[in-house]
Amino acid sequence: MRDKLLLKLKNIVVHYGSIEAVKGVSIKLKEGDLIGLVGANGAGKSTLLRAISGLEKPTSGEILLRGERIDGITPQNVVMKGISHVPEGKRVFPYMTVYENLRMGGFIQKDRAKFKDRLHEVYELFPQLKNKCSQEAGTLSGGEQQMLAIGRALMNNPKVLLMDEPTIGLAPLIVELLIEGIVKLRRRGLSILLVEQNIRAALDIVTWCYVMELGRIVLEGSPADVAADKLVKEAYLGG
């Protein structure tokens, strides 16, 4: 069922020392959703993703996956439960080949046949990676490294994919290819929480959108409603 609640954040607060970076954020992600979390730099978007994936411990609040609390568990256990995180910055293992990076991504997959199935799906999504499977990741273009980072996160067959600024710093043609890939993943049933500064691009593909400013959700709604909001138009869409 596409309307089944998968991931729920309830009043999440995260501190960096004495600084409150996330201030009581609540978000819902249903099965098959592609949710946008948009806003300017410093809004707390990346911190929120890090809290979901276990890299930051919330000061208060709850993170529930299918009704089970996961806040406070280790990042490895978060992955084991079906959440993969593509962090900002095209992070790959530069001296390992494309194939070796993908193999590292599938570290929890012990069934060789299932591993091959996942590898085939990644290569089908990003054919560029298959053509360069023996090439060191550090020699790839920026766009190809981002594809590899996404592909590596997919190797664990996640139920939820967290994506942090996947298009930042990339050429328009590569952005278009990545956006197409994200849409294909959603059509296959993967649930995605997408952090983007490029609000215009995000609003073209998401099913629901949250706007975050200074650690808080200040607006949520359908892509059409968010795009029509006067403050969003002025701040992010050029008036």
C-alpha positions as CSV (number, residue, x, y, z in Angstrom):
1,M,0.0,0.0,0.0
2,R,1.4,3.3,-1.0
3,D,-0.3,5.2,1.9
4,K,1.3,3.0,4.6
5,L,3.4,5.1,7.0
6,L,7.0,4.0,6.8
7,L,9.2,6.7,8.6
8,K,8.0,9.2,11.2
9,L,9.9,11.9,13.0
10,K,8.3,13.4,16.1
11,N,9.5,16.7,17.5
12,I,13.2,16.0,16.8
13,V,15.7,18.3,18.5
14,V,19.4,18.1,17.7
15,H,22.2,20.1,19.4
16,Y,25.8,20.8,18.4
17,G,27.1,21.7,21.8
18,S,24.9,24.6,23.0
19,I,23.6,25.3,19.5
20,E,20.2,24.0,18.7
21,A,20.5,23.0,15.1
22,V,17.1,21.2,14.7
23,K,14.2,22.6,16.7
24,G,11.3,20.2,17.1
25,V,10.9,18.9,13.5
26,S,8.2,16.4,12.6
27,I,8.1,14.7,9.2
28,K,6.2,11.7,7.8
29,L,7.3,9.5,4.9
30,K,4.8,6.9,3.5
31,E,5.7,4.0,1.3
32,G,6.4,5.0,-2.2
33,D,6.7,8.7,-1.3
34,L,9.3,11.1,-2.7
35,I,9.5,13.8,0.0
36,G,11.4,17.0,-0.5
37,L,13.1,18.8,2.4
38,V,14.2,22.1,1.0
39,G,15.7,25.3,2.3
40,A,18.9,27.4,2.4
41,N,22.3,26.5,3.8
42,G,22.4,26.2,7.5
43,A,18.7,25.4,7.8
44,G,19.4,22.1,9.6
45,K,18.5,19.7,6.7
46,S,21.7,17.7,6.7
47,T,21.7,17.5,10.5
48,L,18.2,16.0,10.3
49,L,19.3,13.3,7.8
50,R,22.3,12.5,10.0
51,A,20.0,12.0,13.0
52,I,17.8,9.6,11.0
53,S,20.9,7.6,9.9
54,G,22.3,7.4,13.4
55,L,25.2,9.8,12.8
56,E,23.8,12.3,15.3
57,K,21.9,11.5,18.5
58,P,18.8,13.6,18.9
59,T,18.5,15.6,22.2
60,S,14.8,14.7,22.3
61,G,12.1,13.4,20.1
62,E,11.5,10.1,18.4
63,I,12.4,8.5,15.0
64,L,10.2,5.6,14.1
65,L,10.6,3.1,11.3
66,R,7.4,1.1,10.8
67,G,6.5,2.1,14.3
68,E,9.8,0.9,15.9
69,R,12.0,3.6,17.5
70,I,15.4,3.8,15.9
71,D,16.8,7.0,17.4
72,G,19.9,6.2,19.4
73,I,20.9,3.0,17.5
74,T,24.2,2.7,15.6
75,P,24.5,3.8,12.0
76,Q,25.2,0.1,11.0
77,N,22.0,-1.0,12.6
78,V,20.1,1.7,10.9
79,V,21.4,0.3,7.6
80,M,20.5,-3.2,8.6
81,K,16.9,-2.0,9.2
82,G,16.6,-0.7,5.7
83,I,17.7,3.0,5.6
84,S,20.6,4.1,3.3
85,H,22.1,7.6,3.3
86,V,23.7,9.3,0.4
87,P,25.6,12.2,2.1
88,E,26.4,15.5,0.5
89,G,29.7,15.8,-1.4
90,K,30.0,12.8,-3.8
91,R,31.8,10.7,-1.2
92,V,33.3,7.6,-2.7
93,F,36.4,5.5,-1.9
94,P,38.7,7.1,-4.5
95,Y,41.4,4.4,-4.7
96,M,38.9,1.6,-5.1
97,T,37.3,0.7,-8.4
98,V,33.7,1.4,-9.2
99,Y,32.9,-2.3,-8.6
100,E,34.7,-2.4,-5.3
101,N,32.8,0.7,-4.1
102,L,29.5,-1.1,-5.0
103,R,30.7,-4.3,-3.3
104,M,31.4,-2.2,-0.1
105,G,27.9,-0.8,-0.3
106,G,26.4,-4.3,-0.3
107,F,28.3,-5.5,2.8
108,I,25.2,-6.8,4.5
109,Q,24.1,-8.8,1.4
110,K,25.4,-12.4,1.9
111,D,23.3,-14.0,-0.8
112,R,25.5,-13.9,-3.9
113,A,22.5,-14.1,-6.3
114,K,20.8,-11.2,-4.6
115,F,24.0,-9.2,-4.7
116,K,24.3,-9.7,-8.5
117,D,20.6,-8.7,-8.9
118,R,21.3,-5.4,-7.0
119,L,24.5,-4.8,-9.1
120,H,22.5,-5.3,-12.3
121,E,19.9,-2.8,-11.1
122,V,22.5,-0.2,-10.3
123,Y,24.2,-0.7,-13.7
124,E,20.8,-0.5,-15.4
125,L,20.0,2.8,-13.6
126,F,23.5,4.3,-14.3
127,P,25.0,2.6,-17.4
128,Q,28.0,4.9,-17.1
129,L,29.1,2.9,-14.0
130,K,29.0,-0.4,-15.8
131,N,31.2,0.9,-18.5
132,K,33.8,2.0,-15.9
133,C,33.4,-0.8,-13.4
134,S,37.2,-1.4,-13.3
135,Q,38.2,2.3,-13.1
136,E,39.3,3.9,-9.8
137,A,36.4,6.0,-8.4
138,G,38.7,9.0,-7.8
139,T,39.2,9.3,-11.6
140,L,35.5,9.6,-12.4
141,S,33.8,12.9,-13.2
142,G,31.9,14.6,-10.4
143,G,28.6,13.5,-11.9
144,E,29.8,9.9,-12.1
145,Q,31.0,9.9,-8.6
146,Q,27.6,11.1,-7.4
147,M,26.0,8.2,-9.4
148,L,28.4,5.8,-7.7
149,A,27.5,7.2,-4.3
150,I,23.8,6.7,-5.0
151,G,24.5,3.2,-6.5
152,R,26.5,2.2,-3.4
153,A,23.6,3.2,-1.2
154,L,21.2,1.1,-3.3
155,M,23.3,-2.1,-2.9
156,N,21.8,-2.9,0.5
157,N,18.3,-2.9,-1.1
158,P,17.0,-0.1,1.3
159,K,13.4,0.6,2.0
160,V,14.2,4.3,2.6
161,L,16.8,6.3,0.8
162,L,18.1,9.6,2.3
163,M,19.7,11.9,-0.3
164,D,21.5,15.0,0.7
165,E,22.0,17.6,-2.1
166,P,22.6,15.0,-4.9
167,T,22.7,17.7,-7.6
168,I,24.9,20.3,-5.9
169,G,27.8,21.6,-8.0
170,L,26.9,19.5,-11.1
171,A,26.4,20.5,-14.7
172,P,22.8,20.9,-15.9
173,L,22.9,17.8,-18.1
174,I,24.2,15.6,-15.2
175,V,21.5,17.1,-12.9
176,E,18.9,16.1,-15.4
177,L,20.3,12.5,-15.5
178,L,20.3,12.3,-11.7
179,I,16.8,13.6,-11.4
180,E,15.6,11.0,-14.0
181,G,17.3,8.3,-11.9
182,I,15.6,9.5,-8.7
183,V,12.2,9.4,-10.4
184,K,12.9,5.9,-11.7
185,L,13.7,4.8,-8.1
186,R,10.5,6.2,-6.8
187,R,8.5,4.5,-9.6
188,R,10.1,1.2,-8.5
189,G,8.6,1.7,-5.0
190,L,11.6,3.1,-3.1
191,S,10.7,5.7,-0.5
192,I,13.0,8.7,-0.7
193,L,13.7,11.7,1.5
194,L,15.4,14.3,-0.7
195,V,17.3,17.3,0.7
196,E,17.7,20.0,-2.0
197,Q,18.7,23.6,-2.2
198,N,17.5,23.6,-5.8
199,I,13.8,24.0,-4.9
200,R,12.7,24.4,-8.5
201,A,14.1,21.0,-9.4
202,A,12.7,19.4,-6.3
203,L,9.2,20.7,-6.8
204,D,9.1,19.1,-10.2
205,I,9.4,15.6,-8.8
206,V,8.4,15.3,-5.2
207,T,5.0,14.1,-3.9
208,W,5.1,16.3,-0.8
209,C,7.5,19.1,0.4
210,Y,8.7,20.5,3.6
211,V,10.5,23.9,3.8
212,M,13.0,24.3,6.6
213,E,14.5,27.5,7.9
214,L,16.8,27.9,10.9
215,G,16.1,24.5,12.3
216,R,12.3,24.5,11.9
217,I,9.7,23.4,9.4
218,V,8.1,26.7,8.3
219,L,5.9,25.3,5.5
220,E,4.7,22.0,4.2
221,G,2.3,21.0,1.4
222,S,1.9,19.7,-2.1
223,P,4.5,20.9,-4.7
224,A,1.9,23.2,-6.2
225,D,1.0,24.7,-2.9
226,V,4.6,25.3,-1.9
227,A,5.5,26.8,-5.3
228,A,2.5,29.2,-5.0
229,D,3.5,30.4,-1.5
230,K,4.5,34.1,-1.7
231,L,7.6,33.8,0.6
232,V,8.9,30.7,-1.2
233,K,8.5,32.6,-4.5
234,E,10.5,35.6,-3.2
235,A,13.2,33.6,-1.4
236,Y,13.8,30.7,-3.7
237,L,12.0,31.0,-7.0
238,G,13.1,34.5,-8.1
239,G,9.9,36.3,-7.2
